Amino acid sequence: MVKVLINGYGSIGKRVADAVAKQKDMEVIGVTKTKPDFEARLAIEKGYKLYTAIPERKSLFEEKGIEIEGTIFDVIEEADIVVDCTPGGVGKENLKMYKEYKVKAILQGGEKAQYVEDNFNVLWSYDRCYGRDYVRVVSCNTTGLCRILYAIDSVTDIVKVRAVLVRRGADPNDVKRGPINAIVPNPPTLPSHHGPDVVSVIPELEGKIFTSAVVVPTTLMHMHTVMVETTGTTKEDILEGIERTPRVITVSAEEGLNSTATIIEFARDIGRMRYDLYEIAVWEESINVVDKEVFLMQAIHQESDVVPENIDCIRSMLEMVDDNIKSIEMTNKALGLLK
């Protein structure tokens, strides 16, 4: 049982903590918070040992009657690895602490690729990250692109990739970003950062991928329109590639799954906590091949698709399992993924 510390018990951190707790080969030795809010209370109710990430704020928890175990410095030396789920930009600063305490650490997609030794997607870079000390699990959008490109790459050679990302404006609980009444180019410059982020995982796509992104007034999911020039394939081949690729499912608009809202309703109906959809969902009707170019649309649940990747990244960095498919199977079974 490897000991995992979750630094930052927020949108991603609480999901990663619950996912770690379900694995047979790892345990959560603690979670951290910077403020005594409802998530701090829930962490304790779930049985997690709670620490403050900022020692100077210890008294704030005491004033609110939230009993903590101490500060992050009281637990970090016990950890085999830290999963940093702090807001973007904070993880980079925390790297100094992890290196000082000689503990391995996983950063999230809000950090820059160059701050770590490598960038993780279980299908593409599990072996490269094996035994590494500091790795970044790429963002939800990059994770989704990496998965679908793996499916396509499994049946044909990729020549060029174009993707338009329609991004949710904020997470459901992120009220400080709303109300919203606009479509915002994000970023307004082209290409967006998502293409280079994919290249950080799949170097062979250097110079072959171009992405753009806009933010729209919704909170449920992102949506991608993906266009991939290949050396030749068919819709049937692409469907077979998707079928063989873990964590990629097809959905049918004809059967009522015709929007991100109905896909989220599907996640609720199959009993997913927080309606998390770890898998990316490709609309079957959208898949088309014209003159060797593949077209499709897919939906990405931004709060959860990186969660299983964090679990597999732990196994890779700690050299727990030397085969990515075996790790995927272990993670998927524990979390109840569809495939």
N, C-alpha and C positions, 0 to 999 in steps of 0.2 A: 504494500500500500504506500504509494508515494504521497508526500505531504504537499498540498497545494494551498497557497495563500492567494486570496482574491483581493487585490488592491483597487477598491472602488466598487461599491455595491449599489450600482444604478441600473440603467436600462439593460446594458449588456452584462454587467457584473453579477446581478442577481440570477440571470439566466445561466451564465457559466457556472456559478456556484451550484445551482440545482442540478446541472448536467454532470458536474464532477461528482456530486454526492450519489448519483445513480450508477457510477462506474464501480466495478468490482476491484479494480486495481489502483484506485486513488481515493484520497479523502480530502475534505476541506478542513484545514486546521484553523482557519480564521478568515474574516472578511473585514474590510475597513470602510469607514464613512468619515466625511469631513464635517457633517452636521447632524444633529439629533432629530431627524425627521421620522416620518412613518415607516420608511424603509429600514431605518435602524431598529425600530421596535419589532418589525416583522422578521428581521434577520435573527434576532434573539429568540422570538417565538418559534422559528423553524429549527432552532437548536444550534445555530452557528455562533461561534465565539466572535464577539464584536470588538474591534479595536478602532481607535481614532487614527486617521492618517496624518493629522496635524497635532502634535503633542500639546501645543498651546491652547487647543480647543477642548481639552479633556474636561475642564470644568463645565463647559456648556452641556455636555451629556449628563453630568452629575446634577446640574440645576434642573434638567428636564426629567430626572428620575430614571434615566436609561443607564443601566449598569454595564460598563465596558470592562474588558479584561486588561486594558492598558493601551499603549500606543503601538504603532506598527513596528517600532524598534524592539518591542518586547516579544515579538513573534517571528520576525523575518529570518532569524538565524535557524529556526526550526524547519523552515520551508525548503523543499527540494526545488521548487519553482514558484515564481510569482506570475499570476496572470493579471497584467495591468489593464484595468477597465476604466481608467480615469478619463476625463474629457480631453479632446484633442489638444496636443501641445504639452500637457502635463506629463505624459508618459516619457517624452524625451528628457525632461528634467529629472524624472525618477530614475532614469538609467544610471545616473551617477551614484545613487544610493544602492542600486542592485549590484553594480560593479564593486562598490566599496565593501559590501557584505558578501561578495563572491557567490551570489545566488543567480541562477538562470531566470530569465524573464521573457514573457510574451507581451508584446505591445499590440495595440489594435490599429485598424485602418486609418484612424484620424491622425496618426503620426506619419512622418515622411519616410520613404523607403530607405534613404541613405543612412538613417540613424542605426540600423540594425545589420546583422551579418547576412541575413537573407529574408525573403518574403514567402509566406506559406499559403499554399493550397494543397490539400491532401492528394489530389489527383496529379498535380504537376511537380511539386517540389518536396514531397515527403522525404525522399532520399537525400536531397541536398541539405535539408535542415536537420538531418539525423545527427544528434550529438552536439548541435550548436548551442551557444549560450544565450544569444539575444536575437529573437526572431519576431517579425511582425506578421500577424494574421491580417490579410488584406481586407478591405472594406466589403460591405454587403454587396454593393454593385460589382466590384471587381471579382468577388467570389462567384457571383452569378454568371458573369461573363466567362470566367475561367472554366466553370462547369460545362456551359453549353459549347464552348470552343473545344473542350476535350471530347465531347460527344461527336462533334463534326470531324475533328481531327482523327477520330478512330475509324472513320469510313472513307476519308478522302484527304488530300493535301490542301492546306489552307494557303491561298495566295495573298489575300488582302481581306481586312476586316473593317467594316463601318458599323457604328452603333450609335443610335440616338437614345439617350436616357431621359425618361420623364420621371422626375424625382418627386417624392412626396415632400410637402412643404415643411412638415415637422412631425415628430413622433406624437402619438395620441395625447401624451401627458405634457407635452412641451408647450404650454400656453403662452410663454413669453414670446413666441414667434408669431402669434396670431392676434386678432383675426387676419386672414389673408384674402386679398382680392386682386390677384395678378398672376401672370405667368412670367417668371423671371429667368432670363438666361443665366445659368450658374455653372461655370463662369461665362462671362460674355465673350471671352477670347476663345479661339479655336486653335487646336483641339482642346478638349477638356482634359483634366488630369487622369481620367479613368484609363485612357489608352496606355500612357506610360506606366500606370500602376499595374496593368495587365502584363506589360513587358517585364516588370520587376519579378514576376512569377514565371512568365513564358518568354525568355530572352529571344527565342527564334522568331518572335513576332515584331522585333525591332524594325521600324520603318514600314510595317505592314498593317498597322491598326490606327484608326482615326475615330475619335469619339466626340460627341457634343452632348450637352445636357441642359435641361430646363427644369425649374421647380414649379410645381402646380399646387393649387389649394386643396390638398387632400392629406390624410395622415396614415392611410392604411398600408400602402405598398408602393414600391417603385415599379415602373414598366420600361422594358427595353424593346426597341425595334432593332433587330440585328440583321446585317447584310454581309454575307461572307462569300467572297469570290474563291472558287476552288478549282482544282484540275479536272473536276467532273464527278457528279454524283446524281442520285435520284431522291425523291421525297421518301420512298420506301427505305432507302439506305439510311437517311437521316433519322427516320423513326426508329430503325433498328439500333443506331448508335445511341440515341436517347434512352431506349429501353435498357441498354447494357450499362449506361452510366449511372452510378449511384447519385442519389440526391437530386435527380432531375426527373420530374414527372410531366406527363401530358394531361391537359384538361380540355374539355369540350364545351365550346360555347353553345352548341346545339343542345347539350344536356343541362343548360342553365348556368354553367360556370362562365358567364359572359362578361365579367368585370372583376376588378380587384375586390370589390365589396362581396361578391358571391364566393370568391375564392376564400376570403377570410371567414365567411359564414360556413364554408366547407370545413375549414380548420376547427371552428367551434364545434361543428356537428360530430367530428371524429374524436372530440374530447381533448383537444390540445390545450394545455394550460396557457393562459394569456393569448389564446388563439395563435400560438407560434406555428409557423409553417417553415420548418428547417429546409425543406426541399424547394427548389425553384420550379415554377409552373409554366410550361410552354403550351400555348394554345395550339392544339393540333390543326385546327383549320387554317392557322396562319402560316404553317410550313409550306413553302413552295420553292421550287428550283427552276430558274430561268437562265438559259445559256450558261450553265455551270455555276450560277450564283444562287446561294441559299438565302432565303428570306424567312424570318420568323419573329414572333413576339412572345415575350416572357414576362412573368411577374415575380418580383423579389420581395419577400417580407424582410424589411430592413432591420427589424429588431431581433431576428433569430437565425438567419441562414448562416451566420458566422459561428454560431454556438458549437455545433459538432466539429467544426474546423479547429476550434481552440482545444477540444479534447484530443483530437488526433495530433495536434502540434505538441501537446504535452508528451504524448507517447514517443513522438519522433525525437524531440530534444533530449529526453531522458533515456533514450535507447531502450524503451520498454518492449516495443514490438518492431521487428525489422522489416515488416511487410505492410505497405499502406492499405492494401485491400483487407487484410486481417484486422487492422485497426478500425477501418471503416465499418466492418461487420460488427465488431465489438461495440462501437459507439452507437451505431444505428439500432442494434438490438436493445441496448440500455435505454435509449431515448424513444423507442417506438416509432422510428421512421418508416415510411411506406416502402422505401427502397434505397 
